[in-house]
Amino acid sequence: MAYAVQADLETRFGAQEIAQLTDRDGGVFADAAVVDRALSDAQALIDSYLAARYPLPLAPVPDVINRMCCDIARYYLHEDRVTEQVRQRYEDCVSLLQAIARGVAELSLAGGGAPPAPSGGSVVVSAPARTFNVEQLSDY
């Protein structure tokens, strides 16, 4: 499930801006392939932060994730023409994702609320016997 689609970008930032950022021939119509690539890259970045704490992909998509996906995709679409506002919104999204990954912030998920609790499994270590011990090394 996609966290955001082209219509979400156009609703948030205007169809004209998305067309100007994606149409390489004049900015009249948005290039759907370019938009999809940016949204896919944004979702991959979001998933990389959320993977340790939440089952992915998120369904239904929380509003905050939809907004972050749009902001990140917009940043990617600007490429080397990033404005200060677009850069700041991107950095705010990354900061929030880092806080979620650390457990400082949580997503409000429908049907579950909080992420699953970590399992209480034990760690088992296997290693060969020692080559040297304290008595053998006491003369050195």
N, C-alpha and C positions, 0 to 999 in steps of 0.2 A: 504494500500500500504506500502510495506516495504521500509525503508529508505536506507537499504543496504542489499546485499546478499553475500553469500559465495564467489562468483567470485570477488566481490569488495575487500573483505579482501585479497584474494589471489593475486590480482593485486597490491594492495598497499604494502603488507608485504611478499609476496612470498608463494607459495603453500607449500613449505617445512616447513616454520615456523608454518603455520596454522595446518598442519598435526601433527607436533611435539607437539603443544599445545592441540590438541583435541583427537588424537588417543591414547587411554590408553594401547594399545597392542604393541607399538613399533614405532609409528610415521611415518608410510609409507603413510597412507591415512587419510585425515581429516574425522572426525566423524560429519556428517551433522547435527545430532540432537544436539550435543554440540555447534556447530557453530550457529545454529538457535536459541538456548536458549540465547546465549550471545548477538546476534543481537537483539532479542526480548527485552531482559533486557535493552540494550542500547537505543532502541527506546522508551521504557517506561520512562527511565530517561529523555530523550530529551523532550518527550511530557509533562512531569510533569512541566518543565520550560516554555514551549511554550503555554500551555493550556489557560492561561489568556489573551494572546495577539493574537493568531492566531487560525483560524478554523483548526481542526485536523481530520484525518491525513493530512499532507502537501502533495499536489499533484499539479504539479510535485514537486519532491524532489529537493530542492536547493543543489548545489554541496557542500556547506559548511556543510549542514546537513548530507550528505552522508559521508563526511570525518570524521565528529565528531562521527557518528554512528560506523564507522570502528575503530576509535581510542578508543572509550569507550568499544566496544566489545573486542578488543585486550587486553585491561587492564583487563577485566573480565576473559578472557581466560588464562591469566598469573597466576591468582589466587595468591598463596603465593610466586611466583617466579618473581615478578614484578621488572623490571630493572628501573633505574633512568629515562631513556629516555621515557619508556612507561608510568611511573607515571607522568612525567612532561606533556606529551601530554594529558593525561586524565585530569589533573588539569587545563590545558589551555582550554580544551573543557568545563569543568564545569564553569570556569570563564566567558567564552564567553556566555554560556547559561544564567548565572546570569545577565550579562549585557543586553542580549536580553529581559529577563523577566522584568528588571527594566526600559526598554525603552531607555537605553543608546545606544544600538546597535539595528539594525533592519535587518530582512531578506529581501532579494530582491526576491520577489515572482513573477513568471510569471502570467500575467493576473490581477494583482492587485497592486503590488508594496508594499504598506504599509499595516499594519494591520488595521482592521476596527476601526473607531473612536468610543470611548465610547458613549453610548446613554445618552441623557440628562434627564433621568427620575428623579423623585423626591423621597425623602425618607419620609415615613409616620410612625410616632411613636404613638402607642396607649398605654395608661397607666391608672390605676385607679386614682381617685381623691386623693389629699393629705390628709393624716391623721392629720398632724400638720401643722400649718402655723406660720408666724412670730409673730402674736399677742399672740397666745397660748403659745409660747416659750419665750416670752419677760421677764417673771419673773424668769427664770432659769439661 
